[in-house]
Amino acid sequence: MTGDVHRTFDKAVTRRGILRGSAAAMAGLSTVGRAAEALSSVTLRAGDLTAIIGDNSAGEGQRAGYNGVWSLRHAAGTRSLFVPGIAGLNLEHIVTGEHLENSDTFFEPRRAPMSLRQIDDDCVELHQPPTPTFHIESWTRFRLVAPHYLEMDFRCRAHEPVFPRGYLSLFWASYINAPEDKSLYFPGGLDGQRGFWTQFCTQWHNDQSTVRHRDDHFEMTFPDGGRDTLFKSLSRLRYDEPLFYGHFDDLMWLVMFDRSEGIRFTHSPSGGGVDANLKTTHPAWDFQFLIQQPEVARDYGFKVRTALRPRCSRAEVLGEFEQWRKTRP
């Protein structure tokens, strides 16, 4: 997404009157162990990490229209992993193949009201009531775990049967703060290259952007013509294990999923706009959750563990993944 689109979107959200904490007030939610209050953001600290989790309202230095992790910093780092004023693990799109041309519906999760509540000292939950067009309700919990983990637990529920093409896909964007290396790395490769460590860095926005699991053969359909999107454009590369990482200064950000089914990786070299001072772009390290033949009133979800940590060997990366796979609930 270009900087011009970001600015246009910010103005549109402001006009729509998404106010700080208004959704929480309407929902009557309260934080655990404290008086009821409307929250726009919460700062969490555990181990080496400090995270600011926020809804899609504007905050101090934060643009309206971006939810999830407003900032994520490691004690050994000098800046946030995510572009200041935007976000990471940002619920960006609800995709059914329809309503792609209108910006209100294309970015519905960013524009529809959300509420934020604190579960405990290390955990918060974002709740989005059923959205206006797609009628998807969702709950997203973020938890910090020492020494360097940020976990996300997502759950959603459809309230209306609005899936004419037989699928529902949800899309998360993470706008990375001008790394020197814009690539994602994961075990996979082309046909016949199973388990190869693969470097994935697209040259253009919306071009061969999405990587599917080796066994993922589902074809999302769309009306003829229409806007180009990251989730429409498929790469020839495939992944074999549900994890990827990228380099950020002297750190790495490792993203691990509790399943392969429905999970797709997505990359843009410039989705977060431009850093004029560093004369480079902010890449987007994104992912999708695809549900085939979704049912109304049924819950769907998945879990993610991310690690923002000092760089390590690929053997240690796989060790992190195996350890989590053995111990996660």
N, C-alpha and C positions, 0 to 999 in steps of 0.2 A: 504494500500500500504506500503510495507516495505521500510526501508531506502535504501537498495540496489537498489530497483526499482527507488526511487527518484533520486539517484545519476546517474543511467543509463539514466534516462529521461533528467536530467539537461544537460548531455553531448550531448545527441541527439539534444536537442533544440539548444544548442550553435552551433553545427555543421550545423544546418539548417539556421543559420544566422538571427535569430529573433533579431533585433537591437532595442535599446531604441528609441521609438517614430517614427520608420521608417514608420509604417502603417499610422500614422497621417499625416506625410509629404506627402506620396503618395496620400492620400485622399484629401489633400488640406484643411483640417478642421482647424478652428480657434476657439479660446476661445472668449466668449462674453466679450465685453468691454476691450479687450487688443489686441495687435498685434498678427498676426498669429504665432503660435509656435507649435513645436512638443512636446507633453507631454507624459511622461511615467507614471507618478503618480501625484496625487494631494492630499494635506492634507486638510481635512475639519474639522471644529470645530463648535459645537453647544451644548448648555447646558452643560451636564456633559461628553459629548463624543468627542473624537478625532479619526478620521478615516483616513487612507491612502488608497486611491483607485488607483489601477494600472492595466495596461495592462499585457500581458503575456511575456514581456521582462524582462531582468535582471535589478536590481537596486542595490543601496547600501544596502548590507545585504539581498537582495531579489533574490531568484533563478529564473531563466528563466522558463517559462512554467506554471506559476500560475497567474490567473487573478482575478479581483474582489476586495475584501477587504484585502489588504496586512496586515493591522493592525487595531484593534479596541480596544480602551482603555476607561475606565471609570475613572472619576476624583478620585473616592474612591478606585480604584484598584491600583495594583502595577505592572501589566504586561498586555500585549495584550491577548485578548481572543484567538486569532489564533496563531498557531505555527509560530515563527519568521522565515522569509525566505520563507514561503509557503503562504497560503491565506485562507480566508473564502468566502462563496458565490461564489465559483470558478466554472465557467462553464466547466465541465470536459468531458462529453461524449455527442455525438449525436448518438442515438440508433435507428436502423431500423431492427435489427435482423441479419444484414449482416456485413461483414468486421470487425469482432471482434478480429481476430487473429493478425492482423498487428498493431503494436503500433502507427504508424503514424495515422491510421484511428480510432483506439480505443480512442486516446486522441486528436482527430482532433481540438476541440475548444481551447485546450491548445497550439497547435502548429501553427495553421493558424494565420496570422497577424491580429492584432486589432489596433484600434486607440482610443484615449481618448481625450475628449474635456470637458471644464468646461462650464456648463450652467449658473450658478450664484454662489454666495458665498457658498451656501450650497448643490449644486447639480452638479454631473458630469455624463457623458454618455460614455459608452464603445460601440463601433461599430465594428462588425466583418463582413466584406464583405462575399459574398457567399463562403463557404468553398470548398476545392478542390474535395472532394469525395461526400459529402452529399448535397452540394449546398444550405446550410442554411445560410441566412443572419440574423443577430440579432442586437438588440439595447437594452442595459441595462442601466437604470438610477438609480443612488444611491443618496439618499438625507438624510441628517441629520436633525432631527427635535427635538428641545428641549422638555423635558429635557433629554431624554435618548433613542431616537428612531433612527434607521437606516432603511430606506425604500428602497425597490428595486422594480422597475417597468420594466418588461421584455416583449419584443415583438420580434417575429421572423417571417420569410417568406421563404417558399421553392421556389426555382427557377427551379427545375427539379423534375419530378415524379419518385423518387428513393425509393419507399416504397413498395417493393414486398410482404411484410407481412401485409400491411394494417395499419401500425402505425408509428408514429414518437415519440420518447421520448427524452427529454433533462434532463441531470443529473448535479446537483450542489453538490460540496463537500465543507464541512467546517471542517478544521483540527484544533481541539480544543487543547489548550496548556496545556496538562498534568493535567486535573482536577482530584481531588481525587475521585469524583463520575462520572463515565463514562456514566451513564444512561440518556436516554430520558424519559420524562413523558408526557402523553397525556390522554384525556378522550377517553375511548374505552374499549377494552378487548376481551375476547373470545366470541364465540356464547353465547347469553343469558346474557352477562355482559355489557349491554349498559350503556355508560356514566361513567363507573368505572375509577378512576384514575389509570392508568396503567404504570408500570415501565418497560422499554424496554432496555435491555443491552445484546447484543449478546455475546456469548463466543468465537466465532471464526470468522475471516474474511470470508466473502462470505457464511455464514451459517445462514439461516432464517433471512435474513438481511432487507427485505423490508416489510413495513406495508401498506396495502391498506385501503381505506375508506370502511365502512360497505357495501356500495352499488356498489363497484367497483368489477366487475366480469370479466373484460377483461383479456384475457390470451395472453401475449406477446409470440410469437413463435420464435424459433432459430433453426439453423441447428443442427443435432445430434452431440453429442460430443462437442468439443470446450472448450474454457477457462471458468472457473468458474467466475462469476461476482456477485457483490452486487445486481444488479437489476434483475438477474435471480432467486435469492433465496428468496422465500416468507415466511413470518411468518404466523402463525395461528392467531395472534393478528390482530384486526381491530381498526381503530380510528373512532370516531364519530364526533368530531369537528376538523376543519383544523388548529390545533395548537399543538406545543410541546414546552417544555422548558427543560433546563438542568442547573445544578449548576456549578458555576465556582468561586472558592474561596468564598468570602462573597457576590458574585453577582449571578444573574441568567440571562441566555439568553433565552428570549421568542421569538418564531418564529411563526407568524400568517399569514395565507393565505386568500385571498379574495374569495376563492372557495374551494370545495372539489373535484369537477370533475377534473380528471386527475392528482391530487396531490397524491404522494406517499412519505412516510417517509422511510429513510434508515439509518442504523447504522452499524458501524464497531468499534470494541474495539481497533483497532490498525492501522487504515488506515493512520494516519499521522506519523507512524514510532515510534521511541523509544526515550525517554529522559533518557540518561545514568546517569545523575546526580541525578535525582529523582527516578531512577530505576522503571519507569513505561512507559506506552505507551500513545500516543496521539490518542484519538478516533476520528472518523469522524461522525459528525451529519449532514446527507445529506438529499436531497429530489429530487424528479423527477417531471416532467411535461409531461404527456402522452397525445398525440393527436391521436384520432382514425380517420382513413381514411382522412389523411391530403390532402388539395388541394393546387396545385401550385398557387403562386401569391396571396394567402390569408394570412392575418396577424392573428397570434395567440399570446396570451399573458396572463399574470396574474400579480398580485401585492402581495408583501410581506411586512409586517411591523415586524421588530425585535426590541426588547427592551433589552438593556443591563443595568440592574438596580439592586439596592439592593434586596436581597431575600424578598419575600412577600408570603402571604397566597395564597392558590389555589383559594379562593374566589376573591382575587384581580387580579389573573391571568385571570379569566373569565371576571372580570370587565374591564380589559384592552382590551380584545378581543371584548366584546360587545360595548364598547365605540367606538373603531375603526370601527366596522361594521356599526354603526349608522352614523358616520361622514365621512367615506372615500368617495372620489369622485365616 
